[in-house]
Amino acid sequence: MELQELQQRIKGSNLWRKNGLEHLYFDYRTRRTTVWYKCWFEVVNDRLDVFVKVRSSKESDLWCILEEERLQTEFRQQFHELINDCELRRRKIPVHIRLQDDVPPVISANAMPHQRRAVEFFSTMKVGALIGDTGVGKSKIAIDLADSRYAAGQISKVLVFSPCTARSNFYNQIVEHCPASELEWKILGIESMSSSDATYLDAIHFADAETMIIVDESDLCKTHDAIRSERIHEVCRKSTYKLIMTATPVTDNVHNLYMQYTLLSPYIFDCKNWYQFENMFVIRSGYNDEVVGYKNLDYMVSLIEPYTMQIRKEECMTLPDKTFTTLTCPLTDNQQAYYDDTKERLLELINSGDYTAETIFLHLTRLQQIACGYLHSKRSGYEYLGTNKFKLLDELLNDTEQYIFFCKYLFEIDLLRDYLGDDCAVFTGENPKERDAELRRFTAGKTRFFIATTSAGGRALNGLQVAHNLIYFSNSFKWGEKIHSLGRVDRKGQTQSMKIFNLLTEAGIDFKIMKNLERKSSLDAEVRSILNDKEKLRTFVRELGHVPKYEITMKTDIITQTEILKGTSAKLYKIVAPFAMSKKIVAEFENYPMLTDDNYLWFIIKEDMNLLGFAAIRRLASHVEFTNDYVLPAYRKKNIHKKLIAERVKWCRENKVECIKADCTNACLSQYKKAGFKILQSYVKWHKVELTL
């Protein structure tokens, strides 16, 4: 509608339509016969704008780009009134209505149910945010969505921004899931957008209105004023159809959401810039301008909800259980001496008041390096201090299984290679040309050990699920890197129970890091929160040298297996009968009997041969009923009932059940509410609850 109105007001303009796209071309001529100009209006990214293409047989590409920018700025000023009139009328319509779409989803036959639902959801919006745990198949969802848009005639190209280490993996996913498509794909490294002008120019030239843009691991673009974020944002402005994907959209605080959703559309947050966003959602202290809280968060969620789909791993797939074990060792004498000296110097800085955030983090990094076994200085290079972690590995490793190692520092990679010998594959930022071949060697079983830095090997790598032993030789400060690296083994294709080991020294810095990771937060966020409170900062640093006794323990989760039995099977009767006939247990059920017939399915949870709990579903014509929930007393604080609910909900999703009902006691109500059930009716000792899928 806007272009038709403009056509009547601009003399000699020509309206061009193809596959739902509209361009309004207008003349711009100069006396230069070696330069060609193409100028047009177009509605892109929900915004009417003017575009210019310049080509020359004599001038350089850079000259053409600068000429395009000059003319685009000139035309925007010249046609400001016309564009502004159209935009004012457009903004009377809510943004979520303007960004709606209706694309018939094209879904491949091997798609899992949650992938089907995701493609169907994103086919209704021009932009979307896929927040999915590692290993749920986000790449396939994006590829099927692009294929749907291509089939509908909306796009002819796809531009993917992906972590540099994951580009080959995304390409392999395209080959696997979209082999015959005529779509043109280009995959560029997110990190390269800040370090390479050529990559940025490549992206700018490639993107247009017929391009869908996918930003994989969009949390790498969370900083609003980072070069890579600004450049990717500039590219995204040229496209209408965009999808961001990540497992960890918020790695530090709600600030992280601004840039990621702004890549989709500048109108989602209804803020013209970063400062308006801060004024709307962030509370700062008047004294030092530090962030002290957030406001209007419910409003923020309502703004992003129409475009966002979240996929949790436990809701859509059954994976083997994980055992987490923390192993500790003392520092060597050398490590202890340097560690104590560095900690005392940091305390002196704090006492003097002569410190900044950068000096604090510099000392914390130095403390972690010492705990990892080395010192680094520009003058002397690396100085090896020794480490007792290899004594832990002597007892941990066996001769038959494969192991994956993650480290924070390259120095540790060298230490592990010396210790493990030639039977290892290495994946770091230092071997970009060889690392894909190294990964293939490990996944083919030609090497027993895979060694990677958390930053390089922690994102978007597939194939590591051939192994089930994961060892963190050291940990990153950041929760996001931890969860991404864990997702390399905890994903579709994993068939064995996973064993995850954290190797720590008794240095306080290691335990500070672990405590933050267990809280799903980052160490740097904790430090920044107390940076301006000198007394809290002193206490924090003093604790770096003190490890409470209770923290040096081995932490192991229960490894469970779930078996589904028919309601009349002989095996079920053998398992459940002793409980169904127990007066004590029947009394727990308020004297209601445990019933079963052919319409029941029973979910049995065991640890090895030991029964931990059981529950059933009853299939009715209009819905499914959850019933007969029971967990043995010794395991009632081990999340067994939570697992029973999750397993049954997952079965219902896979079998297209639309409604689940249950009667639950007061003790079980919180678990059902966490699973999404709503209370229909409450009584003194029990409640009727329901979940709509």
Order of alpha helices (4+ residues) and beta strands (2+ residues): alpha-beta-beta-beta-beta-alpha-alpha-alpha-alpha-beta-alpha-beta-alpha-beta-alpha-alpha-beta-alpha-beta-alpha-alpha-beta-beta-alpha-beta-alpha-beta-alpha-alpha-beta-beta-alpha-beta-alpha-beta-alpha-beta-alpha-beta-alpha-beta-alpha-alpha-alpha-beta-alpha-alpha-beta-beta-beta-alpha-beta-alpha-beta-beta
